[in-house]
Amino acid sequence: QVQLVQSGAEVKKPGASVKVSCEASGYSFTSYSIHWVRQAPGQRLEWMGWINVGSGNTKYSQKFQGRVTLTRDISASTAYMELRSLRSEDTAVYYCARDEDLWGQGALVTVSA
Amino acid sequence: EIVMTQSPATLSVSPGERATLSCRASQSVSSNLVWYQQKPGQAPRLLIYGASTRATGVPARFSGSGSGTEFTLTISSLQSEDSAVYHCQQFDNWPRTFGQGTKVEIK
């Protein structure tokens, strides 16, 4: 079954970091790119960045540049998104997506003191 | 950054009637546009890619049209299960950008 399965919900304090994983199955992991998108309560979907799984090349939204890092472990068919210096406004559901056609189930990250 | 604007914000349609959703880009994105359907508590689901091609398994009542800056998603005969938020997204330029979504309600 072709799917992306993300790690579970996280609760973090302001200033901390979070690392969300996205495990791919049912397809050739290196043949597609992975995007990371977040959705804060009541807000539109927001693109954070992209990783070319085969090469490891990345692109980031200027909004998150310097605070986010996208990586992948080919042997584990898993992509990762790390967001640092968390603030309350980072409370959102974080999604990974294979190109534009397949999304993970989302991971809720709550930032609260 | 390309700004995507969807209208209306909310659309209330009776079952069996047609629903027409609009998406406008602040500059041309050619046909590099997708539509997603998102139900509460779920991830977005791809409906339309390349502005007008239905994704696998998407019912024929969903159709997309347009190119450049003006795009339309049409649901020809609304079913109860079509109640959702619909998002457009351009993938012509970095950063990828989304519209604010149109909520479709069943009247």
Interface residues (C-beta under 8 A of the other chain):
Chain A: H35 V37 R44 L45 E46 W47 W50 K59 S61 Q62 Y95 A97 E100 D101 L102 W103 G104 Q105 G106
Chain B: V34 A43 P44 R45 L46 Y49 A55 H87 Q89 F91 W94 P95 R96 T97 F98 G99 Q100 G101
